[in-house]
Amino acid sequence: MEVLFDPARQAGPGAAGDDVIKDGDQKTFMQDVVQASREVPVLVDFWATWCGPCKTLTPALEKVVRAAGGRVRLVKVDIDKNRQLVAQLTQMGLPLQSVPTVVAFWQGQILDLFQGALPESEVKRFIEGLLKAAGGQMPGADLLAEAEAAVAQGDHAAALELYGALAQQEPENAKAFAGVARALLALGEDEQAKAVLDNVPDKIREAAEITAARSAIELEVEGRRAREMRAEFEGRIAADPDDHAARIELATALNAAGDRDGAVDALIEAIRRDRAWNEEAARKQLLKFFEAWGFDDPASKAGRRKLSTLLFS
């Protein structure tokens, strides 16, 4: 079978070349920072060779800046080699008495700054905020929007490619891996979809998007079998309205057929008849539907209202 997506494959350094990261000094500061910031936001990393936290922060900065694909630049300034520049900037009010200090320039002005060695996730959030203030966003956000649009249009092959590119670009993006799995599922590649979720990084293994995708796969597999037996379940319920197992199976079949409202109603009826049956199996299946559909899905919202009314009436 052709491998449509390999979660173990890592992305390269990205589209941006090394020109987005430079060593700066007092001679080039105006050109590389102030003037350059009129085109794209520029981060200035004030560091020192003796600074331990700098050794942690600078690689994280470089990684996120490269991932931005040229939409932001980084200039690194060694404060010990550029004392005159540091003195001038300190007189302007910049707190450069301690390092690392990272200052963001946009349109020739200081836009924001932070001090200390932030983790990579916080660095990413800082740069995302900087790009947003400048009217842009990270390339990953573009890929995500394109992938979601492809899903809405039913083009799951295109969505797979886009989500896959995002997962390779951002190896800890839960939405990307969940999107890959759901696209594979839509293309009938159940085993590959499971394999993707089995191999996500530990950091995102329990992310809401990942657990929701797992539920979607389980429901799809269950639903295919249940869909073929729908008439049997309907017959069993007609003969015995308290056949709760049949009603839950019918709900699974209805969900597989795309009738989410019908699936909700079947489970709500099962709960109404005997909430405690089989350790609240009907309620648990309903919550599994909500998780797989997404809690903002219209069917999930309507279902939660019906469940709440039933449980608290």
Residue pairs with C-beta under 8 A, 6 or more apart in sequence:
1 192
3 192
4 160
4 184
4 187
4 189
4 192
5 160
5 164
5 167
5 180
5 184
5 192
5 196
7 167
7 177
7 180
7 195
7 196
7 199
7 200
8 199
9 168
10 168
10 171
11 168
11 169
11 171
13 66
14 66
14 67
14 68
14 69
14 169
15 69
15 70
15 139
16 65
16 66
16 67
16 68
16 69
16 70
17 70
20 65
20 66
20 68
20 70
20 72
20 73
20 74
21 62
21 65
21 66
21 73
21 74
21 75
21 76
22 28
22 32
22 73
22 74
22 75
22 76
23 75
23 76
23 77
23 78
24 32
24 33
24 44
24 75
24 76
24 77
24 82
25 77
25 81
25 82
25 85
26 82
26 84
26 85
26 88
29 75
29 77
29 85
32 42
32 73
32 75
33 42
33 44
33 75
33 105
34 105
34 108
35 108
36 42
36 73
37 105
37 106
37 107
37 108
37 109
38 107
38 108
40 70
40 71
40 72
40 73
40 134
41 71
41 72
41 73
41 104
41 105
41 106
41 111
41 130
41 131
41 133
41 134
42 72
42 73
42 74
42 75
42 104
42 105
42 106
43 61
43 65
43 72
43 73
43 74
43 75
43 102
43 103
43 104
43 105
43 127
43 130
44 74
44 75
44 76
44 77
44 102
44 103
44 104
44 105
45 54
45 57
45 58
45 61
45 74
45 75
45 76
45 77
45 100
45 102
46 77
46 79
46 86
46 96
46 99
46 100
46 101
46 102
46 103
47 54
47 57
47 58
47 76
47 77
47 78
47 79
47 99
47 100
48 54
48 78
48 79
48 80
48 99
49 78
49 80
51 99
51 100
53 99
53 100
53 116
53 117
54 99
54 100
54 117
56 117
57 100
57 102
57 116
57 117
57 118
57 123
58 76
58 100
60 118
60 119
60 120
60 123
61 74
61 102
61 123
62 74
63 120
64 120
64 123
64 124
64 127
65 72
65 73
65 74
65 127
67 138
67 139
67 140
67 169
67 170
68 127
68 131
68 138
68 139
69 139
71 131
71 136
71 138
71 139
72 127
72 130
72 131
77 85
77 86
79 86
79 96
79 99
86 96
89 96
90 96
90 97
94 101
94 103
94 110
94 113
95 101
95 113
95 115
98 115
100 115
100 116
100 117
101 113
101 114
101 115
102 113
102 114
102 115
102 126
103 110
103 112
103 113
104 110
104 111
104 112
104 113
104 126
104 130
105 111
106 130
106 133
106 134
111 130
111 133
111 134
112 126
112 129
112 130
112 133
114 126
118 126
124 138
127 138
128 137
128 138
128 141
131 137
131 138
139 169
140 166
140 169
140 170
140 173
140 176
143 162
143 163
143 165
143 166
143 169
144 162
144 166
144 175
144 176
144 179
146 162
147 158
147 159
147 162
147 163
147 166
147 179
148 159
148 179
150 156
150 158
150 159
150 162
151 159
151 179
151 182
151 183
156 183
156 186
156 187
157 183
157 187
159 179
159 183
159 186
160 180
160 183
160 184
160 187
162 179
163 176
163 177
163 179
163 180
163 183
164 176
164 180
166 173
166 175
166 176
166 179
167 173
167 176
167 177
167 179
167 180
170 176
171 201
172 201
172 203
172 204
173 204
174 200
174 204
174 207
174 208
174 209
174 210
175 209
177 196
177 197
177 200
177 204
177 209
177 210
177 213
178 197
178 207
178 209
178 210
178 212
178 213
180 193
180 196
181 193
181 194
181 196
181 197
181 213
181 216
181 217
182 193
182 213
182 216
184 190
184 192
184 193
184 196
185 193
185 216
185 217
185 220
190 217
190 220
190 221
193 213
193 217
194 217
197 210
197 213
197 214
197 217
200 210
204 210
211 291
212 291
212 292
212 294
215 288
215 291
215 292
216 292
218 288
218 292
219 252
219 255
219 256
219 288
219 289
219 292
220 256
222 252
222 256
223 252
223 253
223 255
223 256
223 257
224 256
226 233
226 249
226 250
226 252
226 253
226 256
227 253
227 256
227 257
229 249
229 253
230 250
230 253
230 254
230 257
232 246
233 246
233 247
233 249
233 250
233 253
234 250
236 243
236 246
237 243
237 246
237 247
237 250
240 246
241 273
242 273
242 274
244 270
244 273
244 274
244 277
244 278
244 281
244 282
245 278
247 266
247 267
247 269
247 270
247 282
248 266
248 267
248 270
248 281
248 282
248 285
250 266
251 262
251 263
251 264
251 266
251 267
251 270
251 282
251 285
251 286
251 289
252 263
252 285
254 260
254 262
254 263
254 266
255 263
255 289
260 289
260 293
260 297
260 299
261 299
261 302
263 289
263 299
264 286
264 289
264 299
264 302
264 303
264 306
265 306
267 282
267 283
267 285
267 286
267 289
268 286
268 303
268 306
268 307
268 310
270 277
270 282
271 280
271 282
271 283
271 286
271 307
271 310
271 311
272 310
275 282
275 283
275 311
283 307
286 303
286 307
289 299
289 300
289 303
290 297
290 300
290 303
290 304
293 299
293 300
294 300
295 301
295 304
